[in-house]
């Protein structure tokens, strides 16, 4: 049976390098889950960061037919997990997942933390230096598949024969520490209330970030989800920190799905003494 390879061109990228040239793994990981899931994930949406006119890849968001959101990051080093998922109920069992020889394993639960604006904080990534992120590719090269497999999963990339778009988050700072925060916005909450959650970043960096940089907000709706929308806030601070990667989230000390540790994760409950004000 003949095989097909999907190649997606990013018209907004000026470089000529493709995803294989750069060594990006996230597109293959998402494609692998598409094939092994037995059906469409829903929609596949790459997320890029613009820093000083240069585009970097942060990862790939999938809007799953179950109503959940999964994010597959392309981060410096080995973060210790393949992706994390916010399930279709914003108070549900969100979790990190790792891929092992025996299959996909949930390795750590995530508790979405309710803030005073009615929005829930899920996860924050702090990347010590934006140069550690990989460049955005001009072309995305997905693995070759059998024709039957491609017909089964093509709706993840195409809607009404139109290629799905990407999300580009922009910063007014050209280099330094990157912070990307993921939020769950309940349907009854005005998405305009979405803003940076500064307290953990201020505590971590020992610096007041308000007024030092502007935040870029994005809201990603989900056609299979009726409880909440995913909000993303991005800032880049004009300073670097020693740690290449830190992950901030509310995780219970007990309740691990397995004994596998996740690197770089800091519990907000350990970092902060009080809630956001």
Secondary structure as a PSIPRED ss2 file (coil, helix, strand):
# PSIPRED VFORMAT (PSIPRED V4.0)

   1 X C   1.000  0.000  0.000
   2 X C   1.000  0.000  0.000
   3 X E   0.000  0.000  1.000
   4 X E   0.000  0.000  1.000
   5 X E   0.000  0.000  1.000
   6 X E   0.000  0.000  1.000
   7 X E   0.000  0.000  1.000
   8 X E   0.000  0.000  1.000
   9 X E   0.000  0.000  1.000
  10 X C   1.000  0.000  0.000
  11 X C   1.000  0.000  0.000
  12 X C   1.000  0.000  0.000
  13 X C   1.000  0.000  0.000
  14 X C   1.000  0.000  0.000
  15 X C   1.000  0.000  0.000
  16 X C   1.000  0.000  0.000
  17 X C   1.000  0.000  0.000
  18 X E   0.000  0.000  1.000
  19 X H   0.000  1.000  0.000
  20 X H   0.000  1.000  0.000
  21 X H   0.000  1.000  0.000
  22 X H   0.000  1.000  0.000
  23 X C   1.000  0.000  0.000
  24 X C   1.000  0.000  0.000
  25 X C   1.000  0.000  0.000
  26 X H   0.000  1.000  0.000
  27 X H   0.000  1.000  0.000
  28 X H   0.000  1.000  0.000
  29 X H   0.000  1.000  0.000
  30 X H   0.000  1.000  0.000
  31 X H   0.000  1.000  0.000
  32 X H   0.000  1.000  0.000
  33 X H   0.000  1.000  0.000
  34 X H   0.000  1.000  0.000
  35 X H   0.000  1.000  0.000
  36 X H   0.000  1.000  0.000
  37 X H   0.000  1.000  0.000
  38 X C   1.000  0.000  0.000
  39 X C   1.000  0.000  0.000
  40 X C   1.000  0.000  0.000
  41 X C   1.000  0.000  0.000
  42 X C   1.000  0.000  0.000
  43 X E   0.000  0.000  1.000
  44 X E   0.000  0.000  1.000
  45 X E   0.000  0.000  1.000
  46 X E   0.000  0.000  1.000
  47 X E   0.000  0.000  1.000
  48 X E   0.000  0.000  1.000
  49 X E   0.000  0.000  1.000
  50 X E   0.000  0.000  1.000
  51 X E   0.000  0.000  1.000
  52 X C   1.000  0.000  0.000
  53 X C   1.000  0.000  0.000
  54 X E   0.000  0.000  1.000
  55 X E   0.000  0.000  1.000
  56 X E   0.000  0.000  1.000
  57 X E   0.000  0.000  1.000
  58 X E   0.000  0.000  1.000
  59 X E   0.000  0.000  1.000
  60 X E   0.000  0.000  1.000
  61 X E   0.000  0.000  1.000
  62 X E   0.000  0.000  1.000
  63 X E   0.000  0.000  1.000
  64 X C   1.000  0.000  0.000
  65 X C   1.000  0.000  0.000
  66 X C   1.000  0.000  0.000
  67 X C   1.000  0.000  0.000
  68 X C   1.000  0.000  0.000
  69 X E   0.000  0.000  1.000
  70 X E   0.000  0.000  1.000
  71 X E   0.000  0.000  1.000
  72 X E   0.000  0.000  1.000
  73 X E   0.000  0.000  1.000
  74 X C   1.000  0.000  0.000
  75 X C   1.000  0.000  0.000
  76 X C   1.000  0.000  0.000
  77 X C   1.000  0.000  0.000
  78 X C   1.000  0.000  0.000
  79 X C   1.000  0.000  0.000
  80 X C   1.000  0.000  0.000
  81 X C   1.000  0.000  0.000
  82 X C   1.000  0.000  0.000
  83 X E   0.000  0.000  1.000
  84 X E   0.000  0.000  1.000
  85 X E   0.000  0.000  1.000
  86 X E   0.000  0.000  1.000
  87 X C   1.000  0.000  0.000
  88 X C   1.000  0.000  0.000
  89 X C   1.000  0.000  0.000
  90 X C   1.000  0.000  0.000
  91 X C   1.000  0.000  0.000
  92 X C   1.000  0.000  0.000
  93 X C   1.000  0.000  0.000
  94 X E   0.000  0.000  1.000
  95 X E   0.000  0.000  1.000
  96 X E   0.000  0.000  1.000
  97 X E   0.000  0.000  1.000
  98 X E   0.000  0.000  1.000
  99 X E   0.000  0.000  1.000
 100 X E   0.000  0.000  1.000
 101 X C   1.000  0.000  0.000
 102 X C   1.000  0.000  0.000
 103 X E   0.000  0.000  1.000
 104 X E   0.000  0.000  1.000
 105 X E   0.000  0.000  1.000
 106 X E   0.000  0.000  1.000
 107 X E   0.000  0.000  1.000
 108 X E   0.000  0.000  1.000
 109 X E   0.000  0.000  1.000
 110 X E   0.000  0.000  1.000
 111 X C   1.000  0.000  0.000
 112 X C   1.000  0.000  0.000
 113 X E   0.000  0.000  1.000
 114 X E   0.000  0.000  1.000
 115 X C   1.000  0.000  0.000
 116 X C   1.000  0.000  0.000
 117 X C   1.000  0.000  0.000
 118 X C   1.000  0.000  0.000
 119 X C   1.000  0.000  0.000
 120 X E   0.000  0.000  1.000
 121 X E   0.000  0.000  1.000
 122 X E   0.000  0.000  1.000
 123 X E   0.000  0.000  1.000
 124 X E   0.000  0.000  1.000
 125 X E   0.000  0.000  1.000
 126 X E   0.000  0.000  1.000
 127 X E   0.000  0.000  1.000
 128 X C   1.000  0.000  0.000
 129 X C   1.000  0.000  0.000
 130 X H   0.000  1.000  0.000
 131 X H   0.000  1.000  0.000
 132 X H   0.000  1.000  0.000
 133 X C   1.000  0.000  0.000
 134 X C   1.000  0.000  0.000
 135 X E   0.000  0.000  1.000
 136 X C   1.000  0.000  0.000
 137 X C   1.000  0.000  0.000
 138 X C   1.000  0.000  0.000
 139 X E   0.000  0.000  1.000
 140 X E   0.000  0.000  1.000
 141 X E   0.000  0.000  1.000
 142 X E   0.000  0.000  1.000
 143 X E   0.000  0.000  1.000
 144 X E   0.000  0.000  1.000
 145 X E   0.000  0.000  1.000
 146 X E   0.000  0.000  1.000
 147 X H   0.000  1.000  0.000
 148 X H   0.000  1.000  0.000
 149 X H   0.000  1.000  0.000
 150 X H   0.000  1.000  0.000
 151 X H   0.000  1.000  0.000
 152 X H   0.000  1.000  0.000
 153 X H   0.000  1.000  0.000
 154 X H   0.000  1.000  0.000
 155 X H   0.000  1.000  0.000
 156 X H   0.000  1.000  0.000
 157 X C   1.000  0.000  0.000
 158 X E   0.000  0.000  1.000
 159 X E   0.000  0.000  1.000
 160 X C   1.000  0.000  0.000
 161 X C   1.000  0.000  0.000
 162 X E   0.000  0.000  1.000
 163 X E   0.000  0.000  1.000
 164 X C   1.000  0.000  0.000
 165 X C   1.000  0.000  0.000
 166 X C   1.000  0.000  0.000
 167 X E   0.000  0.000  1.000
 168 X E   0.000  0.000  1.000
 169 X E   0.000  0.000  1.000
 170 X E   0.000  0.000  1.000
 171 X C   1.000  0.000  0.000
 172 X C   1.000  0.000  0.000
 173 X C   1.000  0.000  0.000
 174 X C   1.000  0.000  0.000
 175 X C   1.000  0.000  0.000
 176 X C   1.000  0.000  0.000
 177 X E   0.000  0.000  1.000
 178 X E   0.000  0.000  1.000
 179 X E   0.000  0.000  1.000
 180 X E   0.000  0.000  1.000
 181 X E   0.000  0.000  1.000
 182 X E   0.000  0.000  1.000
 183 X E   0.000  0.000  1.000
 184 X E   0.000  0.000  1.000
 185 X E   0.000  0.000  1.000
 186 X E   0.000  0.000  1.000
 187 X C   1.000  0.000  0.000
 188 X C   1.000  0.000  0.000
 189 X C   1.000  0.000  0.000
 190 X C   1.000  0.000  0.000
 191 X H   0.000  1.000  0.000
 192 X H   0.000  1.000  0.000
 193 X H   0.000  1.000  0.000
 194 X C   1.000  0.000  0.000
 195 X C   1.000  0.000  0.000
 196 X C   1.000  0.000  0.000
 197 X C   1.000  0.000  0.000
 198 X H   0.000  1.000  0.000
 199 X H   0.000  1.000  0.000
 200 X H   0.000  1.000  0.000
 201 X H   0.000  1.000  0.000
 202 X H   0.000  1.000  0.000
 203 X H   0.000  1.000  0.000
 204 X H   0.000  1.000  0.000
 205 X H   0.000  1.000  0.000
 206 X C   1.000  0.000  0.000
 207 X C   1.000  0.000  0.000
 208 X C   1.000  0.000  0.000
 209 X C   1.000  0.000  0.000
 210 X C   1.000  0.000  0.000
 211 X C   1.000  0.000  0.000
 212 X C   1.000  0.000  0.000
 213 X C   1.000  0.000  0.000
 214 X C   1.000  0.000  0.000
 215 X C   1.000  0.000  0.000
 216 X E   0.000  0.000  1.000
 217 X E   0.000  0.000  1.000
 218 X E   0.000  0.000  1.000
 219 X E   0.000  0.000  1.000
 220 X E   0.000  0.000  1.000
 221 X C   1.000  0.000  0.000
 222 X C   1.000  0.000  0.000
 223 X C   1.000  0.000  0.000
 224 X C   1.000  0.000  0.000
 225 X C   1.000  0.000  0.000
 226 X C   1.000  0.000  0.000
 227 X C   1.000  0.000  0.000
 228 X E   0.000  0.000  1.000
 229 X E   0.000  0.000  1.000
 230 X E   0.000  0.000  1.000
 231 X E   0.000  0.000  1.000
 232 X E   0.000  0.000  1.000
 233 X E   0.000  0.000  1.000
 234 X E   0.000  0.000  1.000
 235 X E   0.000  0.000  1.000
 236 X E   0.000  0.000  1.000
 237 X E   0.000  0.000  1.000
 238 X C   1.000  0.000  0.000
 239 X C   1.000  0.000  0.000
 240 X C   1.000  0.000  0.000
 241 X C   1.000  0.000  0.000
 242 X C   1.000  0.000  0.000
 243 X C   1.000  0.000  0.000
 244 X C   1.000  0.000  0.000
 245 X E   0.000  0.000  1.000
 246 X E   0.000  0.000  1.000
 247 X E   0.000  0.000  1.000
 248 X E   0.000  0.000  1.000
 249 X E   0.000  0.000  1.000
 250 X C   1.000  0.000  0.000
 251 X C   1.000  0.000  0.000
 252 X C   1.000  0.000  0.000
 253 X C   1.000  0.000  0.000
 254 X C   1.000  0.000  0.000
 255 X C   1.000  0.000  0.000
 256 X C   1.000  0.000  0.000
 257 X C   1.000  0.000  0.000
 258 X C   1.000  0.000  0.000
 259 X C   1.000  0.000  0.000
 260 X C   1.000  0.000  0.000
 261 X C   1.000  0.000  0.000
 262 X C   1.000  0.000  0.000
 263 X C   1.000  0.000  0.000
 264 X C   1.000  0.000  0.000
 265 X E   0.000  0.000  1.000
 266 X E   0.000  0.000  1.000
 267 X E   0.000  0.000  1.000
 268 X H   0.000  1.000  0.000
 269 X H   0.000  1.000  0.000
 270 X H   0.000  1.000  0.000
 271 X H   0.000  1.000  0.000
 272 X C   1.000  0.000  0.000
 273 X C   1.000  0.000  0.000
 274 X C   1.000  0.000  0.000
 275 X C   1.000  0.000  0.000
 276 X C   1.000  0.000  0.000
 277 X C   1.000  0.000  0.000
